[in-house]
Amino acid sequence: MSEANPCIFCEIVARRAPAARVYENEKTLAFLDLFPAATGHTLVIPKLHYRDLFEADRETLPAVVETARCVARALRTALRPDGLGVFQLNGRAAGQTVFHYHIHLIPRNEGESLRLHGREAAGRERLERDARRIAEALETG
């Protein structure tokens, strides 16, 4: 991304922007969506910038998917949803709003309407509390 138009996810990776971090390793980062579609809505990103699936390299994709799998299991343990939506959007026409490759993990419960993006920001305190619950589930396996 250019200096004039920085990528918010790159800013989060560099710790220049806040995020409720759930998990991090050498190649990936998972954090809660600021505008969650549901409690626990988590984004999994590569630390290196790739605009979308088409730009991501062959080594990055498996790392992101493995992190998504681990975090999905932790979401299931911590939040006990009825199901989990796994979404990945490429391009504005597909609904991508941040142009840094990422996977959405959205806990789902029976009777809820399907949304990929929330309409209002979650409070920092709520995000941090939920991130701790999910991170603890990751640690306990």
N, C-alpha and C positions, 0 to 999 in steps of 0.2 A: 504494500500500500504506500501511497505517497505521503510525504510529510503533511501536505495540505488536507488530506483525507485519511487520517489514521483508522486502522481497523480496531474496533472496540475489543474484539477477542484477542488480538495481538497485545493490546494495552493491558488486558487482564493477565495474559501469560507473563508479561514483563512486570506485573504488580504495580502498574501505574494507574490502574482502574480497579475498583473494589469488586469482589465477587465472593459468594458463599461457596467456597471450595469444598468438594466432596472427596476427590481423589486426584492424585498427580503422580506421574512417573516421568521417566526421561523423555518420552515422546508425546505423551498425552496429558490432558487436563479435563476433569469433570467438575462442573459447577452448576448451581441452581439457576434456572432462568429467572431473570428479573421480572418478567411478565408471564408468570406461570399459567398454563392451561389447567393445571391441577397441582395439588400439594405434592411436592417431590419432583416436579418437572425439571429434569436434569439435561444439560447439554454436555456432550463429549466432543472434544476438539483435538486436532493435532496441535502441538506447540508451534510447528512451522506453519507459515501461512500458505494455504491453497484456497483459491476462490471457491472451488466446488469439487465434486466427485471427479470431474473430467481433468482437473489439474493435479489432483493428489497422486503421489507416486506409489509404486507397488509395495514399498516397505511401510508406508504410513497407514494404508488402509487396514491391514491386519491388526496393527497396534491399536487403532481407534476402535475396531470391532471387538477386540479382546477386552479393552477397558469398558466398553459399553456392556458387554456380557457380565463382567464382574460387578459393575454398578447396578445393573438390572437385578441381579441376585440380591444385592444389598437393599435395593428398593423394596423387593418382595418381602424380605425379612423385616425391615424397619416399618413399613407402612401397611403391609398386608392388603394390597389392592386386589380387586377381582381379576384384573388383567393388566397388561402393560403394552402401550403403543410404542413402536419403534419407528421413527420417521426420519427421512433424510430428503431435503428439498434442494433442487438445483435450478437456479435462475429465478428471476422475478415472477415469471408466468407460473412457476410451480409453487410460489409462496415464500421463496427464500427472501429474508429481510436483512440478514447479516451475511456479507459475502466473504465468509471464511468457512471452509468445509466443517460441518458439524452434524451430529446425530442427536435427535430429540428422544429422550426416554420419558414417556408420560404415563404415570400410573392412572389406571382407569377403574371405575366402579360401575356396577350395573345401574342403568337408568340415567347416567350422566350424558349430556350431549357431547359429541366429538368436536374438539377444537384443537388446533395446533399452536395457536398463540393466544395468550390471555389478554384481557382488555385493560387491566390495571396492574400497576406495579405492586409487588409484595413488599411489605416492610422489611427492613434490614434485620430486625430482631427475629422475625418469623423465619426468614431465609437462613440465618445463622443457626437457629434452633433445629430446623429441618436438616441442614447440612451435617450438624453434629450427630443426629440420629442415624443418618445414612452412613456416615463415616464410621461410626461405632459398629454398625452391622457389617461393614467391609472388614474391619479389624477382627471381628469375632468369627468371620468366615461364613 
